[in-house]
Amino acid sequence: MTETVYTVTGMTCQHCVASVTEEIGAIAGVSEVRVDLPTGAVTVVSAAELSDDAVRAAVDEAGYSLAER
Amino acid sequence: MTETVYTVTGMTCQHCVASVTEEIGAIAGVSEVRVDLPTGAVTVVSAAELSDDAVRAAVDEAGYSLAER
């Protein structure tokens, strides 16, 4: 399992958290998504390393932005 | 038709707006709900005057608060 922490900007409430969690959770191989709303830190547990593009696309789909790492 | 403007606190994003709109829109007699996110102003068009209690309960149900008028 791989655990990666991303930073997502623009989330303001638990609805935002739910949207991001749902979209990232739909990426193949993702088994867990944890979001810390105050910091925007999103921890993703996956079977294998994810491509940043896949994560970025999911975050965009939810209506938010992935910060550069 | 009666048009009343309430102030709802705690909304931060369009998901919040959607939740409040849905809950207030479910009150019997309500035909239109317009929300201005920056100010929290919620304009409700209804067939007859609504009770503040009904509106307060709907806003609470959505997870937000009705400001005192």
Backbone of each chain as ProteinMPNN parsed JSONL, in Angstrom:
{"seq_chain_A": "MTETVYTVTGMTCQHCVASVTEEIGAIAGVSEVRVDLPTGAVTVVSAAELSDDAVRAAVDEAGYSLAER", "coords_chain_A": {"N_chain_A": [[0.843, -1.205, 0.0], [0.407, 2.255, -0.672], [0.879, 5.446, 0.717], [-0.019, 8.7, 0.238], [0.301, 12.205, 0.569], [-1.561, 14.915, -0.399], [-2.147, 18.384, -1.244], [-5.056, 20.174, -1.236], [-6.708, 22.941, -2.515], [-9.25, 25.363, -1.752], [-11.35, 24.099, -0.5], [-14.058, 24.514, 1.688], [-15.947, 23.585, 3.449], [-17.748, 20.795, 4.97], [-19.185, 19.649, 2.92], [-17.587, 20.124, 0.75], [-15.388, 18.585, 1.45], [-16.589, 16.063, 1.309], [-17.118, 15.886, -1.435], [-14.559, 15.914, -2.598], [-13.461, 13.66, -1.385], [-15.103, 11.681, -2.433], [-14.578, 11.84, -5.223], [-11.786, 11.374, -5.427], [-11.74, 8.936, -4.197], [-12.868, 7.376, -6.116], [-10.933, 6.762, -7.904], [-9.171, 4.171, -9.498], [-7.839, 1.652, -7.463], [-7.599, 3.114, -5.167], [-7.975, 2.995, -1.695], [-8.531, 4.372, 0.586], [-9.379, 7.626, 1.734], [-8.458, 10.486, 3.373], [-9.347, 13.582, 4.691], [-8.156, 16.673, 5.819], [-9.749, 19.377, 6.683], [-9.081, 22.101, 7.62], [-6.364, 22.451, 6.846], [-6.286, 21.525, 4.264], [-5.021, 19.228, 3.638], [-4.861, 16.134, 2.067], [-4.939, 12.82, 2.484], [-4.116, 9.948, 0.819], [-4.653, 6.577, 0.439], [-3.449, 3.948, -1.405], [-3.343, 1.101, -3.634], [-1.216, 1.045, -5.343], [1.333, 3.371, -6.428], [-0.088, 6.48, -7.347], [-0.844, 8.348, -10.34], [-0.015, 11.767, -10.576], [-1.543, 13.179, -12.355], [-3.973, 11.785, -12.471], [-4.951, 12.156, -9.916], [-5.087, 14.921, -9.858], [-7.01, 15.361, -11.84], [-9.267, 14.23, -10.649], [-9.613, 15.87, -8.438], [-10.051, 18.31, -9.718], [-12.441, 17.637, -10.988], [-14.12, 17.509, -8.83], [-14.273, 20.125, -8.292], [-12.239, 21.619, -7.202], [-8.783, 22.552, -6.462], [-5.594, 21.114, -7.008], [-2.762, 21.645, -5.15], [0.554, 22.606, -6.125], [3.258, 20.363, -5.634]], "CA_chain_A": [[0.0, 0.0, 0.0], [1.125, 3.525, -0.726], [0.129, 6.559, 1.311], [0.5, 9.958, -0.302], [-0.436, 13.367, 1.058], [-1.706, 16.005, -1.358], [-2.805, 19.566, -0.694], [-6.149, 20.628, -2.095], [-7.133, 24.286, -2.13], [-10.605, 25.797, -2.094], [-12.388, 23.434, 0.294], [-14.494, 25.405, 2.772], [-16.916, 22.968, 4.371], [-17.804, 19.332, 4.912], [-19.668, 19.243, 1.593], [-16.398, 20.126, -0.108], [-14.635, 17.394, 1.856], [-17.286, 14.885, 0.78], [-16.942, 15.846, -2.893], [-13.174, 15.531, -2.899], [-13.307, 12.273, -0.951], [-15.81, 10.825, -3.393], [-13.902, 11.812, -6.529], [-10.492, 10.681, -5.321], [-12.049, 7.553, -3.846], [-13.304, 6.652, -7.316], [-9.764, 6.38, -8.716], [-8.87, 2.741, -9.358], [-6.746, 1.31, -6.566], [-7.646, 3.9, -3.928], [-8.74, 2.294, -0.664], [-8.887, 5.26, 1.694], [-9.105, 9.053, 1.543], [-8.705, 11.257, 4.609], [-9.191, 15.008, 4.408], [-8.106, 17.618, 6.936], [-10.301, 20.592, 6.078], [-8.368, 23.361, 7.898], [-5.091, 22.575, 6.125], [-6.417, 21.067, 2.891], [-4.227, 18.015, 3.443], [-5.651, 14.976, 1.669], [-4.117, 11.621, 2.54], [-4.716, 8.927, -0.041], [-4.049, 5.248, 0.526], [-3.736, 3.245, -2.662], [-2.646, -0.174, -3.824], [0.049, 1.377, -6.003], [1.532, 4.819, -6.605], [-1.039, 7.081, -8.288], [-0.275, 9.432, -11.138], [-0.505, 13.074, -10.168], [-2.583, 13.595, -13.305], [-5.245, 11.165, -12.101], [-5.423, 12.811, -8.698], [-5.442, 16.287, -10.243], [-8.274, 15.308, -12.594], [-10.341, 13.945, -9.692], [-9.809, 17.077, -7.631], [-10.696, 19.266, -10.621], [-13.818, 17.18, -11.202], [-14.865, 17.872, -7.622], [-14.426, 21.579, -8.286], [-11.184, 22.227, -6.39], [-7.49, 22.543, -7.131], [-4.478, 20.438, -6.366], [-1.607, 22.531, -5.044], [1.812, 22.027, -6.595], [4.061, 19.801, -4.551]], "C_chain_A": [[0.872, 1.246, 0.0], [0.263, 4.602, -0.097], [0.768, 7.86, 0.852], [-0.352, 11.105, 0.227], [-0.395, 14.471, 0.0], [-2.265, 17.223, -0.623], [-3.834, 20.063, -1.705], [-6.604, 21.998, -1.603], [-8.585, 24.52, -2.522], [-11.703, 25.116, -1.297], [-12.762, 24.317, 1.484], [-15.404, 24.728, 3.79], [-16.944, 21.457, 4.176], [-18.389, 18.816, 3.592], [-18.489, 19.146, 0.623], [-15.56, 18.878, 0.176], [-15.26, 16.137, 1.241], [-17.084, 14.762, -0.728], [-15.554, 15.37, -3.27], [-12.938, 14.064, -2.535], [-13.936, 11.318, -1.961], [-15.042, 10.71, -4.71], [-12.555, 11.083, -6.454], [-10.727, 9.2, -5.008], [-12.457, 6.706, -5.038], [-12.134, 6.267, -8.224], [-9.442, 4.91, -8.447], [-7.679, 2.533, -8.423], [-6.76, 2.076, -5.252], [-8.523, 3.187, -2.907], [-9.172, 3.21, 0.478], [-8.508, 6.691, 1.347], [-9.43, 9.751, 2.861], [-8.41, 12.723, 4.329], [-9.144, 15.8, 5.712], [-8.521, 18.978, 6.374], [-9.484, 21.847, 6.368], [-7.097, 23.539, 7.072], [-5.209, 22.214, 4.647], [-5.61, 19.813, 2.607], [-5.149, 16.828, 3.154], [-4.719, 13.767, 1.608], [-4.832, 10.517, 1.773], [-3.939, 7.625, 0.11], [-4.445, 4.486, -0.731], [-2.879, 2.001, -2.788], [-1.279, 0.054, -4.458], [0.151, 2.892, -6.1], [0.535, 5.354, -7.645], [-0.328, 8.119, -9.142], [-0.862, 10.738, -10.633], [-1.634, 13.538, -11.082], [-3.944, 13.029, -12.925], [-5.834, 11.854, -10.875], [-5.888, 14.232, -9.026], [-6.797, 16.321, -10.964], [-9.454, 15.082, -11.643], [-10.67, 15.185, -8.862], [-10.494, 18.16, -8.467], [-12.168, 18.923, -10.798], [-14.703, 17.559, -10.011], [-15.056, 19.383, -7.514], [-13.363, 22.316, -7.479], [-9.857, 22.111, -7.118], [-6.454, 21.812, -6.299], [-3.301, 21.409, -6.339], [-0.38, 21.823, -5.592], [2.565, 21.469, -5.405], [5.51, 20.213, -4.711]], "O_chain_A": [[1.944, 1.272, 0.605], [-0.941, 4.667, -0.344], [1.96, 8.084, 1.059], [-1.574, 10.992, 0.322], [0.676, 14.898, -0.432], [-2.791, 17.103, 0.483], [-3.519, 20.333, -2.864], [-6.856, 22.185, -0.413], [-9.082, 23.951, -3.494], [-12.867, 25.502, -1.397], [-11.889, 24.809, 2.2], [-15.606, 25.255, 4.884], [-16.245, 20.916, 3.32], [-18.123, 17.682, 3.192], [-18.401, 18.233, -0.197], [-15.088, 18.209, -0.743], [-14.56, 15.267, 0.723], [-16.899, 13.659, -1.242], [-15.391, 14.526, -4.151], [-12.298, 13.324, -3.281], [-13.364, 10.28, -2.294], [-14.876, 9.614, -5.245], [-12.233, 10.272, -7.322], [-10.006, 8.329, -5.492], [-12.404, 5.478, -4.988], [-12.315, 5.534, -9.197], [-9.444, 4.467, -7.298], [-6.637, 3.169, -8.582], [-6.025, 1.736, -4.324], [-9.661, 2.82, -3.199], [-10.071, 2.87, 1.246], [-7.462, 6.945, 0.749], [-10.533, 9.622, 3.392], [-7.354, 13.064, 3.797], [-9.985, 15.619, 6.593], [-7.748, 19.64, 5.682], [-9.21, 22.606, 5.439], [-6.785, 24.651, 6.645], [-4.331, 22.559, 3.856], [-5.521, 19.38, 1.459], [-6.091, 16.558, 3.9], [-3.818, 13.709, 0.771], [-5.99, 10.196, 2.041], [-2.722, 7.586, -0.069], [-5.624, 4.392, -1.073], [-1.839, 1.865, -2.143], [-0.312, -0.646, -4.155], [-0.827, 3.606, -5.879], [0.342, 4.744, -8.697], [0.671, 8.702, -8.72], [-2.045, 10.817, -10.303], [-2.567, 14.207, -10.638], [-4.959, 13.716, -13.045], [-7.036, 12.104, -10.798], [-6.926, 14.689, -8.549], [-7.619, 17.204, -10.719], [-10.517, 15.678, -11.817], [-11.833, 15.504, -8.618], [-11.401, 18.842, -7.99], [-13.031, 19.799, -10.765], [-15.879, 17.885, -10.173], [-15.891, 19.862, -6.746], [-13.542, 23.477, -7.113], [-9.802, 21.633, -8.251], [-6.44, 21.882, -5.07], [-2.894, 21.932, -7.376], [-0.279, 20.598, -5.534], [2.52, 22.025, -4.307], [6.351, 19.839, -3.894]]}, "seq_chain_B": "MTETVYTVTGMTCQHCVASVTEEIGAIAGVSEVRVDLPTGAVTVVSAAELSDDAVRAAVDEAGYSLAER", "coords_chain_B": {"N_chain_B": [[-48.705, 36.122, -3.585], [-45.9, 35.912, -1.413], [-42.913, 37.535, -0.577], [-40.014, 37.044, 1.17], [-37.105, 38.036, 2.903], [-34.469, 36.397, 4.355], [-31.685, 35.996, 6.614], [-29.023, 33.862, 6.448], [-26.544, 32.23, 8.246], [-23.205, 30.897, 7.979], [-22.939, 29.628, 5.555], [-20.668, 28.595, 3.079], [-20.023, 27.819, 0.516], [-21.041, 26.703, -2.804], [-22.197, 24.24, -2.41], [-23.286, 24.482, 0.09], [-25.182, 26.438, -0.414], [-26.851, 24.984, -2.1], [-27.83, 23.04, -0.321], [-29.282, 24.566, 1.557], [-31.13, 25.773, -0.136], [-32.524, 23.533, -1.02], [-33.668, 22.507, 1.367], [-35.256, 24.658, 2.361], [-36.829, 24.974, 0.145], [-38.41, 22.77, 0.335], [-40.386, 23.323, 2.104], [-43.855, 23.541, 2.616], [-45.721, 25.356, 0.241], [-43.71, 27.001, -0.627], [-42.323, 28.5, -3.446], [-40.099, 29.482, -4.639], [-36.613, 29.901, -4.117], [-33.961, 31.975, -3.497], [-30.522, 32.414, -3.195], [-27.994, 34.48, -1.933], [-24.775, 34.052, -1.764], [-22.419, 35.536, -0.773], [-23.503, 37.426, 1.055], [-25.295, 35.983, 2.534], [-27.946, 36.345, 2.272], [-31.196, 35.158, 1.884], [-33.756, 34.79, -0.225], [-37.122, 34.148, -0.176], [-39.859, 32.979, -1.893], [-43.24, 32.582, -1.426], [-46.493, 31.039, -1.211], [-48.058, 31.893, 0.868], [-47.545, 33.777, 3.897], [-44.733, 32.599, 5.693], [-44.026, 30.674, 8.657], [-41.609, 31.76, 10.987], [-40.504, 29.767, 12.482], [-40.729, 27.462, 10.897], [-39.052, 28.06, 8.781], [-36.669, 28.414, 10.154], [-36.302, 25.829, 11.148], [-35.883, 24.419, 8.778], [-33.527, 25.561, 7.842], [-31.818, 24.902, 9.928], [-31.9, 22.113, 9.634], [-30.508, 21.86, 7.273], [-28.059, 22.416, 8.218], [-27.206, 24.918, 8.947], [-27.535, 28.333, 10.234], [-30.227, 30.476, 11.102], [-30.201, 33.908, 11.063], [-31.115, 36.289, 13.567], [-33.887, 38.452, 13.049]], "CA_chain_B": [[-47.367, 35.606, -3.274], [-45.155, 36.68, -0.414], [-41.468, 37.406, -0.726], [-39.384, 37.388, 2.443], [-35.653, 37.866, 2.868], [-33.871, 35.941, 5.608], [-30.227, 35.93, 6.575], [-28.527, 32.562, 6.914], [-25.104, 32.284, 8.506], [-22.442, 29.661, 7.943], [-22.768, 29.073, 4.205], [-19.348, 28.954, 2.56], [-19.788, 27.409, -0.87], [-22.263, 26.396, -3.553], [-22.855, 23.069, -1.816], [-24.091, 25.016, 1.203], [-26.315, 27.104, -1.053], [-27.755, 23.934, -2.593], [-28.489, 22.407, 0.827], [-30.27, 25.501, 2.109], [-32.182, 25.924, -1.14], [-33.316, 22.302, -1.031], [-34.464, 22.367, 2.597], [-36.305, 25.689, 2.401], [-37.724, 24.697, -0.971], [-39.297, 21.652, 0.689], [-41.475, 23.815, 2.965], [-45.114, 23.656, 1.859], [-46.088, 26.701, -0.197], [-42.559, 27.737, -1.164], [-42.214, 28.31, -4.895], [-38.793, 29.908, -5.146], [-35.594, 30.244, -3.112], [-32.755, 32.558, -4.115], [-29.507, 32.612, -2.163], [-26.8, 35.269, -2.248], [-23.77, 33.461, -0.875], [-21.546, 36.471, -0.041], [-24.185, 38.124, 2.146], [-26.158, 35.067, 3.273], [-29.355, 36.708, 2.078], [-31.995, 34.108, 1.254], [-35.065, 35.325, -0.588], [-38.053, 33.034, -0.297], [-41.165, 33.321, -2.432], [-44.187, 31.569, -0.958], [-47.907, 31.319, -1.477], [-48.542, 32.652, 2.02], [-46.488, 34.088, 4.878], [-44.21, 31.402, 6.354], [-43.655, 30.884, 10.056], [-40.161, 31.779, 11.181], [-40.103, 28.459, 13.018], [-40.595, 26.509, 9.786], [-37.847, 28.414, 8.032], [-35.541, 28.134, 11.039], [-36.124, 24.369, 11.201], [-35.328, 23.99, 7.49], [-32.134, 26.011, 7.792], [-31.116, 24.031, 10.881], [-31.815, 20.796, 9.01], [-29.446, 21.935, 6.268], [-26.789, 22.53, 8.912], [-26.822, 26.328, 9.068], [-28.323, 29.061, 11.228], [-30.989, 31.643, 10.68], [-29.88, 35.063, 11.901], [-32.293, 37.002, 14.097], [-34.257, 39.606, 12.215]], "C_chain_B": [[-46.679, 36.527, -2.276], [-43.668, 36.46, -0.644], [-40.812, 37.894, 0.562], [-37.891, 37.141, 2.325], [-35.153, 37.513, 4.268], [-32.358, 36.058, 5.489], [-29.788, 34.614, 7.204], [-27.013, 32.662, 7.097], [-24.468, 30.897, 8.363], [-22.261, 29.066, 6.561], [-21.434, 29.543, 3.639], [-19.151, 28.635, 1.091], [-21.107, 27.045, -1.54], [-22.956, 25.129, -3.062], [-23.767, 23.518, -0.692], [-25.353, 25.659, 0.646], [-27.34, 26.062, -1.508], [-28.517, 23.28, -1.441], [-29.588, 23.293, 1.39], [-31.448, 25.659, 1.145], [-33.106, 24.709, -1.133], [-34.225, 22.215, 0.192], [-35.577, 23.416, 2.67], [-37.325, 25.44, 1.293], [-38.724, 23.587, -0.679], [-40.433, 22.082, 1.622], [-42.732, 23.998, 2.099], [-45.391, 25.115, 1.503], [-44.946, 27.497, -0.782], [-42.404, 27.448, -2.654], [-40.844, 28.699, -5.427], [-37.874, 30.264, -3.986], [-34.391, 30.785, -3.874], [-31.755, 32.869, -3.009], [-28.366, 33.464, -2.703], [-25.712, 34.845, -1.263], [-22.938, 34.493, -0.107], [-22.22, 37.12, 1.163], [-25.005, 37.183, 3.021], [-27.632, 35.399, 3.132], [-30.086, 35.609, 1.316], [-33.399, 34.665, 1.027], [-36.002, 34.16, -0.872], [-39.393, 33.558, -0.803], [-42.127, 32.2, -2.049], [-45.616, 32.021, -1.192], [-48.502, 32.159, -0.35], [-47.361, 32.906, 2.95], [-46.041, 32.789, 5.568], [-43.962, 31.701, 7.83], [-42.139, 30.868, 10.15], [-39.667, 30.42, 11.676], [-39.876, 27.443, 11.9], [-39.309, 26.781, 9.009], [-36.608, 28.096, 8.859], [-35.239, 26.63, 11.075], [-35.48, 23.863, 9.907], [-33.847, 24.358, 7.396], [-31.283, 25.168, 8.747], [-30.878, 22.651, 10.273], [-30.686, 20.755, 7.975], [-28.071, 22.078, 6.913], [-26.296, 23.954, 9.114], [-27.735, 27.021, 10.071], [-29.025, 30.255, 10.607], [-30.638, 32.785, 11.621], [-31.179, 35.676, 12.405], [-32.6, 38.174, 13.186], [-34.561, 40.806, 13.103]], "O_chain_B": [[-46.854, 37.746, -2.297], [-43.224, 35.335, -0.876], [-41.034, 39.028, 0.988], [-37.461, 36.158, 1.722], [-35.389, 38.243, 5.232], [-31.821, 36.203, 4.39], [-30.14, 34.3, 8.342], [-26.298, 33.123, 6.207], [-25.109, 29.873, 8.595], [-21.514, 28.101, 6.397], [-21.102, 30.726, 3.703], [-18.207, 29.129, 0.475], [-22.163, 27.077, -0.908], [-24.158, 24.956, -3.267], [-24.876, 23.008, -0.534], [-26.451, 25.454, 1.165], [-28.544, 26.24, -1.322], [-29.709, 22.998, -1.564], [-30.693, 22.827, 1.666], [-32.608, 25.675, 1.558], [-34.326, 24.848, -1.23], [-35.407, 21.892, 0.073], [-36.715, 23.089, 3.005], [-38.522, 25.663, 1.472], [-39.75, 23.468, -1.349], [-41.339, 21.296, 1.898], [-42.667, 24.54, 0.995], [-45.305, 25.999, 2.356], [-45.167, 28.555, -1.372], [-42.36, 26.29, -3.069], [-40.465, 28.303, -6.529], [-38.306, 30.855, -2.997], [-33.869, 30.135, -4.779], [-32.095, 33.506, -2.012], [-27.838, 33.206, -3.784], [-25.727, 35.226, -0.092], [-22.763, 34.345, 1.103], [-21.573, 37.34, 2.187], [-25.374, 37.548, 4.137], [-28.474, 34.798, 3.8], [-29.654, 35.185, 0.244], [-34.124, 34.968, 1.974], [-35.711, 33.298, -1.702], [-39.982, 34.464, -0.213], [-41.869, 31.026, -2.311], [-45.905, 33.208, -1.348], [-49.343, 33.026, -0.586], [-46.299, 32.304, 2.791], [-46.875, 31.981, 5.977], [-43.718, 32.848, 8.204], [-41.468, 30.076, 9.487], [-38.568, 29.981, 11.339], [-38.932, 26.655, 11.957], [-38.581, 25.863, 8.633], [-35.62, 27.576, 8.34], [-34.081, 26.214, 11.037], [-34.626, 22.977, 9.944], [-33.026, 23.568, 6.932], [-30.167, 24.772, 8.411], [-29.787, 22.093, 10.386], [-30.002, 19.743, 7.826], [-27.046, 21.889, 6.258], [-25.123, 24.179, 9.414], [-28.597, 26.39, 10.683], [-28.5, 30.937, 9.726], [-30.76, 32.65, 12.838], [-32.215, 35.59, 11.745], [-31.702, 38.804, 12.627], [-34.892, 41.879, 12.599]]}, "name": "protein", "num_of_chains": 2, "seq": "MTETVYTVTGMTCQHCVASVTEEIGAIAGVSEVRVDLPTGAVTVVSAAELSDDAVRAAVDEAGYSLAERMTETVYTVTGMTCQHCVASVTEEIGAIAGVSEVRVDLPTGAVTVVSAAELSDDAVRAAVDEAGYSLAER"}
